[in-house]
Amino acid sequence: MNESTFCFGEFRLIPAHRELWRSNQPVRIQPRTLETVIYLVQHRDRVVGRDELISAVWGRVDVADNLLSQTIARARHALGDTAEEQHTIRTIARFGYRWILDVEVPADEPAPVSEAASFPEFDAVRPEPPPHLPSPPPLPPANRRKRHRLSAAALALLGIVGFASWPITPATLPPAQVQQPDDDVAAWPQARRLSALRDAVSSSHFDRAHAILRALPDLDRLQPEVRHEAAELALKEGRFEEALRAFKSLLFDLGEHGPPALVGAAFYGVGQAEFRRGLLDAAEPYFKLAIQVLPKAGAASRVKLGMAWTSLGRLYSMRKTFEPADHAYAQARMALEGTGDLAALSQLENNAGVTLIARYRYAEALPRFQRAADLAAMTQDANTEARARMNLVNAQLVMLQPAAALQSEPRLRALRDLVGDPVLAANADLIRAKALTASGHLREAALALQAQAARPTPNDETLAAIRDIVSADLAFAQGAVDIGAHSVHALLASPYDSSEDDGVTAYALWQWLQSSKAKGATRDMAAAAAAAEAKSRAHPAEPTLALYASLARAETADTKGDAATAQSEFEHALQLVEATHVPFDVLRVVAGYTQFLLRHHLDAEASVIAERVAGWAEGDYTASLVQLSVYHAIGSEAWQSALARTRSLAGERKIPAVLTLAPPPSAAGGPRGLLAVDLL
């Protein structure tokens, strides 16, 4: 049910706050007892069975009947009821319980906090924005909000972490996350309880945080600072909807006279929750409100202010408005310098790196990601380190540095069991599989994918798309063309294909075309080329789409015997890739063009084109394979050393058999092997 407040008799029950009030006084009530009351009130239209109630409140069924009876007795006592009177909760013999007291939901009750409500009561604390900030725009209706997908650069096709929402309640957390504190938390001084909770949340020790929250006295749970930390915990664990409700509820209760530090932090929390849900338009005004309010709190809020500027900069970069992004990052660095907060600096470095990649500046992004990962590791912030390290691995793979990317694989394997966000953990497995595949460790890559598939995973279309791309890459590396094509088709048939993340779709269409070419399916090749062309026309400003559409036209023209058009399109693709010079994309163009030239006995031209990737041949298998194919075709003495190098890089990948045999003396002008699938 969606009601946010229930009124009955002298009582007011607010499930979202986990609060029960009698007149104007909070009622002290144990958490399980309160959960029992909430469940019965929310299901007051029917009898609730004992087993159902136990499962809902305790999260398991192996709870003794006498414990439930004692909980019902405590609930009645808190409500001024008794087992004899039963004017609130009635016992239904041999079955369960039913709520029988009349309940009202006030007509003027504010909208549920999960919606994008405005907060007019905050007008008094909303100063005019500084000159460099436009006024926050009005929020669009919830059903018209636009989810922003990642951009079409190679960054996106390699799977930077996507957005998702997966509700996890304390009752459904894995057993490892339901530990008890070492001491009696209730006996600690209140300041120590809050400090311990804050430390556990900030360091991503989620099991400890949940244990402390469960052990807190009831009145502590009503404290704004505790509610803020509980909302932060939900955000870090990927429970974005729950975090959004909690932050907005806190804002509503704080009102215009709330402490600026806490109000600003709550504004930032709402922005983060909306941002992580992919709703940039909804997140932006809250980041700006945080930036306006937090300076009122003085030096104590410099860290949170820097984080708000960092998030606003990331938001601008996702829209590809890079000048405002640069300004926001500069403001963030000024706020954070001298604070000594390594976690906030880590997030700044990571987001700045992502912005550099959005501008195709991968070489500059690498040290940013490395520093972000190192800083996060020093603070034991598993979530931030995982994001930074995945971005580092992705950038290294795009830069054709698979050996460097592989060095992070063991650390990612360890981090995936430490992060609380299930989408983040799933992505860690996928990035591990990608790094292992790129280095030729195919069996280990398959195990990483199997491990990811075996774990509970949220139903998120971005995550599914990345999984399909990684699975296809692995299958093609194994020579399993049909399996790879199946993964590609799954992605293209999914709802994700209609999203705005064009880079993943562009790369998938190219994989479909290449696999169709390997199978001789000319009709599928034409369909893939047409789809790539349509994508490019729909988004003319996206260079990645135009590049892969040009490659698709080239391969299709060559299959039809139109060599002149094919060569013209390959040349056009070379011109396009020069604009961004992303090594991953350069290699795809050079590999396709080189094989085309060799098939048409244009050996000298092929050697010139292949030279563009010679610098990567020492470390990247596909680049080395391009060189090997040229040397073999022209009968160069360099063939043997190129073969030895390619074998050292192949791992479990199979080098095309024709390239492992000594080229005959008449190799120049002779028949050529078709290597399209092997060069994927």
C-alpha positions as CSV (number, residue, x, y, z in Angstrom):
1,M,0.0,0.0,0.0
2,N,1.2,3.5,-0.7
3,E,-0.2,5.4,2.4
4,S,2.5,7.2,4.3
5,T,0.6,7.8,7.5
6,F,-2.1,5.8,9.3
7,C,-4.2,7.4,12.1
8,F,-6.3,5.3,14.6
9,G,-7.6,6.5,17.9
10,E,-4.9,8.6,19.6
11,F,-2.1,7.1,17.5
12,R,-0.3,8.0,14.3
13,L,1.8,5.4,12.5
14,I,4.4,6.4,10.0
15,P,5.8,3.3,8.3
16,A,8.4,5.2,6.2
17,H,9.9,6.6,9.4
18,R,9.4,3.5,11.4
19,E,7.6,5.7,14.0
20,L,4.5,5.3,16.2
21,W,3.2,8.5,17.9
22,R,0.5,8.8,20.7
23,S,-0.9,12.3,20.6
24,N,2.3,14.3,20.2
25,Q,4.7,11.9,21.9
26,P,6.8,9.1,20.3
27,V,5.9,5.6,21.6
28,R,8.9,3.5,22.8
29,I,8.4,0.2,20.9
30,Q,10.8,-2.6,20.0
31,P,11.6,-2.8,16.2
32,R,10.0,-6.3,15.7
33,T,6.9,-5.2,17.6
34,L,6.7,-2.1,15.4
35,E,7.2,-4.1,12.2
36,T,4.3,-6.4,13.4
37,V,2.0,-3.4,13.9
38,I,2.9,-1.9,10.5
39,Y,2.3,-5.2,8.7
40,L,-1.1,-5.8,10.3
41,V,-2.2,-2.2,9.6
42,Q,-1.1,-2.4,6.0
43,H,-3.0,-5.6,5.5
44,R,-6.0,-4.7,7.6
45,D,-8.4,-5.8,4.9
46,R,-7.9,-9.5,5.7
47,V,-6.7,-12.0,8.3
48,V,-2.9,-12.5,8.3
49,G,-1.7,-16.0,8.9
50,R,0.9,-16.7,11.6
51,D,3.4,-18.1,9.2
52,E,3.0,-15.1,6.9
53,L,3.4,-12.6,9.7
54,I,6.6,-14.4,11.0
55,S,8.1,-14.4,7.5
56,A,7.3,-10.7,7.0
57,V,8.7,-9.6,10.3
58,W,11.6,-11.9,10.9
59,G,12.5,-12.8,7.3
60,R,12.4,-16.5,8.1
61,V,9.9,-19.1,9.2
62,D,11.8,-20.9,12.0
63,V,10.5,-18.6,14.7
64,A,8.9,-20.1,17.8
65,D,5.1,-19.5,18.2
66,N,5.6,-18.2,21.7
67,L,8.0,-15.5,20.4
68,L,5.2,-14.3,18.0
69,S,2.7,-14.4,20.9
70,Q,5.0,-12.3,23.0
71,T,5.4,-9.8,20.2
72,I,1.7,-9.5,19.7
73,A,1.3,-9.0,23.5
74,R,3.9,-6.2,23.4
75,A,2.1,-4.6,20.4
76,R,-1.2,-4.6,22.2
77,H,0.4,-3.1,25.3
78,A,2.0,-0.3,23.3
79,L,-1.4,0.4,21.8
80,G,-3.3,0.3,25.1
81,D,-4.9,-3.0,24.3
82,T,-5.0,-6.4,26.0
83,A,-5.6,-10.0,25.0
84,E,-9.0,-9.8,26.7
85,E,-10.2,-6.6,25.1
86,Q,-8.6,-7.1,21.6
87,H,-9.9,-3.7,20.2
88,T,-6.8,-3.3,17.9
89,I,-5.5,-6.8,17.1
90,R,-7.9,-9.7,17.1
91,T,-6.6,-13.3,17.4
92,I,-8.1,-15.6,14.8
93,A,-8.0,-19.1,16.5
94,R,-5.7,-21.6,14.8
95,F,-4.9,-19.2,12.0
96,G,-3.4,-15.8,12.8
97,Y,-4.3,-12.2,13.5
98,R,-6.3,-9.3,12.1
99,W,-6.2,-5.5,12.6
100,I,-9.8,-4.4,13.5
101,L,-9.5,-0.8,14.7
102,D,-10.7,1.8,12.2
103,V,-7.8,3.5,10.3
104,E,-7.8,6.8,8.6
105,V,-5.3,8.1,6.0
106,P,-5.4,11.9,6.1
107,A,-6.6,13.4,2.8
108,D,-4.0,16.2,3.1
109,E,-1.2,13.8,3.7
110,P,1.8,14.7,1.6
111,A,2.5,12.7,-1.5
112,P,4.6,9.5,-1.0
113,V,8.2,10.5,-0.7
114,S,9.2,8.2,-3.6
115,E,7.8,10.8,-5.9
116,A,9.6,13.9,-7.1
117,A,7.9,16.2,-4.6
118,S,9.0,19.8,-4.3
119,F,9.6,21.2,-0.8
120,P,8.1,24.7,-0.6
121,E,8.9,24.9,3.1
122,F,12.6,25.2,2.2
123,D,12.1,28.5,0.4
124,A,13.5,30.3,3.3
125,V,16.8,28.5,3.1
126,R,17.2,28.7,-0.7
127,P,19.3,31.7,-1.4
128,E,19.7,33.0,-4.9
129,P,22.1,30.7,-6.8
130,P,25.6,32.1,-7.5
131,P,26.2,33.7,-10.9
132,H,27.7,30.6,-12.4
133,L,24.7,28.4,-11.5
134,P,21.4,28.6,-13.2
135,S,18.3,28.4,-11.1
136,P,17.1,24.8,-10.6
137,P,14.6,23.9,-13.2
138,P,11.2,22.6,-12.1
139,L,11.1,18.8,-11.8
140,P,9.3,16.9,-14.6
141,P,6.4,14.6,-13.6
142,A,7.6,11.3,-12.4
143,N,6.2,9.4,-15.4
144,R,7.9,11.7,-17.8
145,R,11.4,11.6,-16.3
146,K,14.1,10.7,-18.7
147,R,16.6,8.0,-17.8
148,H,20.0,8.9,-19.1
149,R,22.0,6.1,-20.5
150,L,25.7,6.1,-21.0
151,S,27.2,7.7,-24.1
152,A,28.2,6.1,-27.3
153,A,31.9,6.2,-26.8
154,A,34.0,3.0,-26.5
155,L,33.8,3.7,-22.8
156,A,30.1,2.8,-22.8
157,L,30.5,-0.3,-24.9
158,L,33.1,-1.6,-22.5
159,G,30.6,-1.4,-19.6
160,I,31.1,1.4,-17.2
161,V,28.8,0.6,-14.2
162,G,25.1,1.2,-15.1
163,F,22.2,2.2,-13.0
164,A,19.8,-0.1,-11.2
165,S,17.4,-0.3,-8.4
166,W,17.1,-3.5,-6.2
167,P,15.2,-3.4,-3.0
168,I,17.0,-5.1,-0.1
169,T,15.5,-5.0,3.4
170,P,17.4,-6.0,6.5
171,A,15.3,-9.1,6.7
172,T,16.5,-10.3,3.3
173,L,20.2,-9.6,3.8
174,P,22.5,-12.6,3.5
175,P,23.3,-14.2,6.9
176,A,26.9,-12.8,6.8
177,Q,25.4,-9.3,7.0
178,V,23.3,-9.9,10.1
179,Q,26.1,-10.0,12.7
180,Q,25.7,-8.7,16.2
181,P,28.0,-5.9,17.5
182,D,30.9,-7.0,19.7
183,D,29.5,-5.0,22.7
184,D,26.1,-3.9,24.1
185,V,25.4,-1.0,21.8
186,A,22.5,0.2,23.9
187,A,24.9,0.7,26.8
188,W,27.2,3.0,24.9
189,P,27.0,6.8,25.2
190,Q,24.8,8.2,22.4
191,A,27.8,10.0,20.8
192,R,29.7,6.7,20.5
193,R,26.7,4.9,19.0
194,L,26.4,7.5,16.3
195,S,30.1,7.7,15.6
196,A,30.3,3.9,15.3
197,L,27.4,3.8,12.9
198,R,28.9,6.6,10.8
199,D,32.3,4.9,10.7
200,A,30.7,1.6,9.6
201,V,28.7,3.2,6.8
202,S,31.5,5.4,5.5
203,S,33.9,2.5,5.4
204,S,31.4,0.2,3.7
205,H,31.3,-2.3,6.6
206,F,27.7,-3.0,6.0
207,D,27.3,-6.0,8.3
208,R,28.6,-3.9,11.2
209,A,26.3,-1.0,10.2
210,H,23.2,-3.2,10.1
211,A,24.1,-4.8,13.5
212,I,24.5,-1.4,15.1
213,L,21.2,-0.1,13.6
214,R,19.4,-3.2,15.0
215,A,20.8,-2.7,18.4
216,L,20.1,1.0,18.8
217,P,17.5,2.1,21.3
218,D,14.2,3.0,19.8
219,L,14.6,6.7,20.5
220,D,18.0,6.8,18.8
221,R,16.3,5.6,15.6
222,L,14.3,8.8,15.5
223,Q,17.3,11.0,15.6
224,P,17.9,12.8,12.3
225,E,21.6,11.9,12.3
226,V,20.8,8.2,12.6
227,R,18.2,8.4,9.9
228,H,20.7,10.1,7.6
229,E,23.2,7.3,8.1
230,A,20.5,4.6,7.6
231,A,19.6,6.3,4.3
232,E,23.3,6.5,3.3
233,L,23.6,2.8,4.0
234,A,20.6,2.0,1.7
235,L,22.2,4.2,-1.0
236,K,25.6,2.4,-0.7
237,E,23.9,-1.0,-0.9
238,G,22.0,-0.2,-4.1
239,R,18.6,0.2,-2.5
240,F,18.1,3.5,-4.3
241,E,14.3,3.7,-4.0
242,E,14.5,3.1,-0.2
243,A,17.3,5.7,0.1
244,L,15.3,8.2,-1.8
245,R,12.3,7.8,0.5
246,A,14.4,8.0,3.6
247,F,16.3,11.2,2.5
248,K,13.1,13.0,1.4
249,S,11.4,12.0,4.6
250,L,14.3,13.4,6.6
251,L,14.1,16.7,4.6
252,F,10.4,16.9,5.2
253,D,10.8,16.6,9.0
254,L,13.8,18.9,9.3
255,G,12.0,21.7,7.7
256,E,13.4,25.2,7.0
257,H,15.0,25.5,10.4
258,G,17.0,22.3,10.2
259,P,20.8,22.3,10.7
260,P,22.4,23.4,7.4
261,A,24.9,20.6,7.5
262,L,22.2,18.0,7.8
263,V,19.8,19.6,5.4
264,G,22.5,20.0,2.8
265,A,23.6,16.4,3.3
266,A,20.1,15.2,2.8
267,F,19.7,17.3,-0.4
268,Y,22.9,15.7,-1.6
269,G,21.5,12.2,-0.7
270,V,18.3,12.8,-2.7
271,G,20.5,13.9,-5.7
272,Q,22.6,10.8,-5.4
273,A,19.6,8.5,-5.2
274,E,18.1,10.1,-8.3
275,F,21.4,10.0,-10.1
276,R,22.0,6.4,-9.3
277,R,18.5,5.6,-10.7
278,G,19.6,7.3,-13.9
279,L,17.3,10.3,-13.5
280,L,19.7,13.2,-14.2
281,D,17.0,15.9,-14.5
282,A,15.6,14.9,-11.1
283,A,19.1,14.8,-9.5
284,E,20.4,18.2,-10.7
285,P,18.3,20.6,-8.6
286,Y,19.1,18.7,-5.4
287,F,22.9,18.8,-6.0
288,K,22.5,22.6,-6.5
289,L,20.4,23.0,-3.4
290,A,23.1,21.1,-1.4
291,I,25.8,23.4,-2.9
292,Q,23.7,26.5,-1.8
293,V,23.0,25.2,1.8
294,L,26.2,23.5,2.8
295,P,28.4,26.7,3.0
296,K,26.1,27.9,5.8
297,A,27.5,25.0,8.0
298,G,31.1,26.3,7.7
299,A,34.3,24.3,7.5
300,A,32.6,21.2,8.9
301,S,30.7,20.7,5.6
302,R,33.5,21.2,3.2
303,V,33.8,17.5,2.4
304,K,30.1,17.1,1.6
305,L,30.2,20.4,-0.4
306,G,33.1,19.0,-2.4
307,M,31.2,15.8,-3.0
308,A,28.1,17.7,-4.2
309,W,30.3,19.7,-6.7
310,T,31.9,16.4,-7.8
311,S,28.5,14.8,-8.5
312,L,27.2,17.9,-10.4
313,G,30.4,17.7,-12.5
314,R,29.7,14.1,-13.3
315,L,26.1,14.9,-14.2
316,Y,27.3,17.6,-16.6
317,S,29.8,15.3,-18.2
318,M,27.2,12.7,-18.9
319,R,25.3,15.4,-20.8
320,K,28.6,16.2,-22.6
321,T,28.5,19.8,-21.4
322,F,32.2,19.7,-20.5
323,E,32.9,23.4,-19.6
324,P,30.4,23.3,-16.7
325,A,31.8,19.9,-15.7
326,D,35.3,21.3,-15.5
327,H,34.1,24.2,-13.5
328,A,32.3,21.9,-11.0
329,Y,35.4,19.7,-10.6
330,A,37.6,22.8,-9.9
331,Q,35.1,23.9,-7.2
332,A,35.1,20.4,-5.8
333,R,38.9,20.3,-5.6
334,M,39.0,23.7,-3.8
335,A,36.5,22.5,-1.3
336,L,38.3,19.2,-0.6
337,E,41.9,20.3,-0.6
338,G,43.3,20.3,2.9
339,T,40.4,18.3,4.4
340,G,42.4,15.1,4.3
341,D,39.3,13.1,3.2
342,L,40.7,10.5,0.9
343,A,37.4,8.9,0.1
344,A,36.0,12.2,-1.3
345,L,39.2,12.9,-3.2
346,S,38.9,9.3,-4.6
347,Q,35.4,10.0,-5.9
348,L,36.6,13.3,-7.5
349,E,39.5,11.6,-9.3
350,N,37.3,8.8,-10.5
351,N,34.6,11.1,-11.9
352,A,37.2,13.4,-13.4
353,G,38.6,10.3,-15.2
354,V,35.2,9.3,-16.5
355,T,34.8,12.8,-17.9
356,L,38.1,12.6,-19.7
357,I,37.1,9.4,-21.3
358,A,33.8,10.9,-22.5
359,R,36.2,13.3,-24.3
360,Y,38.2,10.4,-25.7
361,R,41.2,11.3,-23.6
362,Y,42.0,7.8,-22.3
363,A,45.7,8.4,-21.6
364,E,44.9,11.2,-19.3
365,A,42.2,9.2,-17.5
366,L,44.4,6.3,-16.6
367,P,46.4,8.0,-13.8
368,R,43.1,9.5,-12.4
369,F,41.6,6.0,-12.1
370,Q,44.7,4.6,-10.6
371,R,44.9,7.3,-8.0
372,A,41.2,7.0,-7.3
373,A,41.6,3.2,-6.7
374,D,44.6,3.7,-4.5
375,L,42.9,6.4,-2.3
376,A,39.8,4.3,-1.9
377,A,41.9,1.3,-0.9
378,M,43.6,3.4,1.8
379,T,40.2,4.2,3.3
380,Q,38.8,0.7,2.8
381,D,35.9,2.0,0.8
382,A,35.2,-1.1,-1.3
383,N,32.4,0.4,-3.4
384,T,34.4,3.4,-4.5
385,E,37.5,1.3,-5.1
386,A,35.5,-1.2,-7.2
387,R,34.2,1.6,-9.4
388,A,37.6,3.2,-9.9
389,R,39.3,-0.1,-10.5
390,M,36.7,-1.2,-13.1
391,N,37.1,2.1,-14.8
392,L,40.8,1.6,-14.8
393,V,40.5,-1.9,-16.3
394,N,38.1,-0.7,-19.0
395,A,40.4,2.2,-19.9
396,Q,43.4,-0.1,-20.1
397,L,41.5,-2.5,-22.4
398,V,40.5,0.4,-24.6
399,M,44.2,1.5,-24.7
400,L,45.1,-2.1,-25.7
401,Q,46.9,-2.8,-22.5
402,P,45.5,-6.3,-21.5
403,A,48.4,-7.2,-19.3
404,A,48.0,-4.1,-17.2
405,A,44.2,-4.7,-17.0
406,L,44.8,-8.3,-15.8
407,Q,46.8,-7.1,-12.8
408,S,43.6,-5.7,-11.3
409,E,41.7,-9.0,-11.7
410,P,42.6,-10.5,-8.4
411,R,41.7,-7.3,-6.5
412,L,38.3,-7.1,-8.3
413,R,37.7,-10.7,-7.4
414,A,38.2,-9.8,-3.7
415,L,36.2,-6.5,-4.0
416,R,33.2,-8.1,-5.5
417,D,32.5,-9.9,-2.2
418,L,33.0,-6.7,-0.2
419,V,30.7,-4.3,-2.0
420,G,27.1,-4.0,-0.9
421,D,25.6,-2.9,-4.2
422,P,24.5,-6.1,-6.1
423,V,24.8,-4.4,-9.5
424,L,28.3,-3.2,-8.7
425,A,29.2,-6.7,-7.6
426,A,27.8,-8.2,-10.8
427,N,29.8,-5.7,-12.9
428,A,33.0,-6.6,-11.1
429,D,32.5,-10.2,-12.3
430,L,31.8,-9.0,-15.8
431,I,34.9,-6.7,-16.0
432,R,37.0,-9.6,-14.6
433,A,35.7,-11.8,-17.4
434,K,36.5,-9.1,-19.9
435,A,40.1,-8.7,-18.7
436,L,40.6,-12.5,-18.6
437,T,39.3,-12.8,-22.2
438,A,41.5,-10.0,-23.5
439,S,44.5,-11.8,-22.0
440,G,43.5,-15.3,-23.4
441,H,42.5,-16.8,-20.1
442,L,39.3,-18.2,-21.5
443,R,38.5,-20.9,-19.0
444,E,38.9,-18.4,-16.1
445,A,36.8,-15.9,-18.0
446,A,34.1,-18.6,-18.4
447,L,34.2,-19.3,-14.7
448,A,33.8,-15.6,-13.8
449,L,30.7,-15.4,-16.0
450,Q,29.3,-18.6,-14.5
451,A,29.9,-17.3,-11.0
452,Q,28.1,-14.0,-11.9
453,A,25.2,-16.0,-13.4
454,A,24.9,-18.1,-10.3
455,R,24.5,-15.2,-7.9
456,P,21.2,-13.3,-7.3
457,T,21.2,-10.4,-9.7
458,P,18.8,-7.5,-10.2
459,N,16.9,-7.4,-13.4
460,D,18.7,-4.4,-15.0
461,E,18.8,-4.0,-18.7
462,T,22.2,-2.2,-18.7
463,L,23.8,-5.0,-16.7
464,A,22.2,-7.6,-19.1
465,A,23.6,-5.7,-22.1
466,I,27.1,-5.7,-20.7
467,R,26.8,-9.4,-19.9
468,D,25.7,-10.2,-23.5
469,I,28.7,-8.2,-24.9
470,V,31.2,-9.9,-22.6
471,S,29.7,-13.3,-23.3
472,A,29.9,-12.7,-27.1
473,D,33.5,-11.6,-26.8
474,L,34.4,-14.8,-24.9
475,A,32.5,-17.0,-27.3
476,F,34.2,-15.4,-30.4
477,A,37.6,-15.8,-28.7
478,Q,36.8,-19.5,-28.2
479,G,35.8,-19.9,-31.9
480,A,32.2,-20.5,-30.9
481,V,30.6,-18.2,-33.5
482,D,27.1,-19.4,-33.1
483,I,27.1,-19.0,-29.4
484,G,28.6,-15.5,-29.7
485,A,26.0,-14.6,-32.3
486,H,23.3,-15.8,-29.9
487,S,24.5,-13.4,-27.2
488,V,24.6,-10.5,-29.7
489,H,21.1,-11.3,-30.8
490,A,19.9,-11.4,-27.2
491,L,21.2,-7.9,-26.7
492,L,19.8,-6.5,-29.9
493,A,16.4,-8.0,-29.1
494,S,16.3,-6.6,-25.6
495,P,14.7,-3.4,-24.4
496,Y,18.3,-2.0,-24.0
497,D,18.6,-1.8,-27.8
498,S,16.1,1.1,-27.9
499,S,17.9,3.0,-25.1
500,E,20.2,6.0,-25.7
501,D,23.4,4.1,-25.0
502,D,24.4,3.9,-28.6
503,G,28.0,2.7,-28.2
504,V,27.0,-0.7,-26.9
505,T,24.5,-1.2,-29.7
506,A,27.0,0.0,-32.3
507,Y,29.6,-2.5,-31.2
508,A,26.9,-5.3,-31.0
509,L,25.8,-4.6,-34.5
510,W,29.4,-4.8,-35.7
511,Q,29.8,-8.2,-33.9
512,W,26.6,-9.4,-35.6
513,L,27.9,-8.4,-39.0
514,Q,31.3,-10.1,-38.4
515,S,29.7,-13.3,-37.1
516,S,27.3,-13.3,-40.1
517,K,30.2,-12.9,-42.4
518,A,32.0,-15.8,-40.9
519,K,29.0,-18.0,-41.5
520,G,28.4,-16.7,-45.0
521,A,25.0,-15.2,-44.0
522,T,24.9,-12.3,-46.5
523,R,21.3,-11.4,-45.7
524,D,22.2,-11.0,-42.0
525,M,25.2,-8.9,-42.9
526,A,22.9,-6.6,-44.9
527,A,20.5,-6.4,-42.0
528,A,23.2,-5.6,-39.5
529,A,24.6,-2.9,-41.8
530,A,21.2,-1.3,-42.3
531,A,20.6,-1.3,-38.6
532,A,24.0,0.4,-38.0
533,E,23.2,3.0,-40.6
534,A,19.9,3.7,-39.0
535,K,21.5,4.2,-35.6
536,S,24.1,6.5,-37.1
537,R,21.5,8.6,-38.9
538,A,19.4,8.9,-35.7
539,H,22.4,10.2,-33.7
540,P,24.6,12.1,-36.3
541,A,26.7,13.8,-33.6
542,E,28.0,10.5,-32.2
543,P,31.4,9.5,-33.8
544,T,31.4,5.9,-32.6
545,L,28.1,5.2,-34.4
546,A,29.3,6.8,-37.6
547,L,32.6,4.8,-37.4
548,Y,31.0,1.4,-37.0
549,A,28.3,2.2,-39.6
550,S,31.1,3.0,-42.1
551,L,32.9,-0.3,-41.3
552,A,29.6,-2.1,-41.8
553,R,29.1,-0.5,-45.2
554,A,32.7,-1.5,-46.2
555,E,32.3,-5.1,-45.2
556,T,28.9,-5.4,-46.9
557,A,30.1,-3.8,-50.1
558,D,33.1,-6.2,-50.2
559,T,30.9,-9.2,-49.8
560,K,28.8,-8.0,-52.7
561,G,32.0,-7.7,-54.9
562,D,32.0,-3.9,-54.9
563,A,35.7,-3.5,-53.9
564,A,35.8,0.2,-54.9
565,T,33.0,1.2,-52.5
566,A,34.4,-1.0,-49.8
567,Q,37.8,0.6,-50.0
568,S,36.2,4.1,-50.0
569,E,34.3,3.2,-46.8
570,F,37.4,1.8,-45.1
571,E,39.2,5.0,-45.9
572,H,36.3,7.0,-44.5
573,A,36.4,4.9,-41.3
574,L,40.1,5.7,-41.0
575,Q,39.3,9.4,-41.2
576,L,36.6,9.0,-38.6
577,V,38.8,7.2,-36.1
578,E,41.5,9.8,-36.5
579,A,39.1,12.3,-34.9
580,T,39.0,10.4,-31.6
581,H,42.0,8.0,-32.0
582,V,40.7,5.5,-29.5
583,P,43.1,2.5,-29.8
584,F,40.3,-0.1,-29.4
585,D,38.5,1.5,-32.4
586,V,41.6,2.1,-34.4
587,L,42.5,-1.6,-34.2
588,R,39.0,-2.6,-35.4
589,V,39.3,-0.4,-38.5
590,V,42.9,-1.4,-39.2
591,A,42.1,-5.1,-38.8
592,G,39.2,-5.0,-41.2
593,Y,40.9,-2.8,-43.7
594,T,44.1,-4.9,-43.7
595,Q,42.3,-8.2,-44.3
596,F,40.4,-6.5,-47.2
597,L,43.6,-5.3,-48.8
598,L,45.3,-8.7,-48.4
599,R,42.3,-10.5,-50.0
600,H,42.6,-8.2,-53.0
601,H,46.4,-8.7,-53.2
602,L,47.2,-5.1,-52.2
603,D,50.1,-6.2,-50.0
604,A,52.1,-3.0,-49.9
605,E,49.0,-1.0,-49.0
606,A,48.1,-3.6,-46.3
607,S,51.6,-3.3,-44.7
608,V,51.2,0.5,-44.5
609,I,47.8,0.3,-42.9
610,A,49.0,-2.4,-40.5
611,E,51.8,-0.2,-39.4
612,R,49.2,2.0,-37.6
613,V,48.9,-0.7,-34.9
614,A,52.5,-1.9,-34.8
615,G,53.1,-0.1,-31.6
616,W,50.4,-2.2,-29.8
617,A,51.5,-5.5,-31.3
618,E,53.9,-6.3,-28.5
619,G,51.1,-6.4,-25.9
620,D,47.8,-7.0,-27.7
621,Y,46.9,-10.3,-29.3
622,T,44.8,-8.9,-32.1
623,A,47.3,-6.2,-33.1
624,S,50.0,-8.9,-33.2
625,L,47.7,-11.0,-35.3
626,V,47.3,-8.2,-37.8
627,Q,51.1,-7.9,-38.2
628,L,51.4,-11.7,-38.5
629,S,48.8,-11.9,-41.2
630,V,50.6,-9.2,-43.3
631,Y,54.1,-10.8,-42.8
632,H,52.7,-14.2,-43.8
633,A,50.9,-12.9,-46.8
634,I,54.0,-11.1,-48.2
635,G,56.4,-13.9,-47.2
636,S,58.5,-11.7,-44.9
637,E,61.2,-13.2,-42.8
638,A,59.7,-11.4,-39.9
639,W,56.9,-14.0,-40.0
640,Q,58.6,-16.3,-37.5
641,S,59.2,-13.7,-34.8
642,A,55.7,-12.4,-35.3
643,L,54.3,-15.9,-34.9
644,A,56.3,-16.5,-31.7
645,R,55.1,-13.2,-30.3
646,T,51.5,-13.9,-31.2
647,R,51.7,-17.3,-29.6
648,S,53.0,-15.8,-26.4
649,L,49.9,-13.4,-26.4
650,A,47.3,-15.9,-27.5
651,G,46.8,-17.8,-24.3
652,E,44.0,-20.3,-24.9
653,R,43.0,-18.6,-28.2
654,K,43.7,-20.5,-31.4
655,I,45.8,-18.8,-34.0
656,P,44.4,-19.5,-37.5
657,A,46.1,-22.6,-38.8
658,V,47.1,-21.1,-42.1
659,L,49.3,-18.5,-40.2
660,T,51.2,-21.2,-38.3
661,L,52.5,-22.8,-41.5
662,A,55.5,-21.3,-43.3
663,P,54.4,-19.2,-46.2
664,P,55.3,-20.7,-49.6
665,P,57.9,-18.8,-51.7
666,S,55.1,-17.6,-54.0
667,A,53.1,-16.1,-51.1
668,A,53.0,-12.7,-52.6
669,G,50.0,-12.6,-54.9
670,G,48.8,-16.0,-53.6
671,P,45.5,-16.9,-51.9
672,R,44.7,-15.3,-48.6
673,G,43.0,-16.7,-45.5
674,L,39.9,-15.0,-44.2
675,L,40.5,-13.9,-40.6
676,A,37.4,-11.8,-39.9
677,V,36.2,-13.7,-36.9
678,D,39.6,-14.3,-35.5
679,L,40.2,-10.5,-35.5
680,L,37.0,-9.6,-33.7
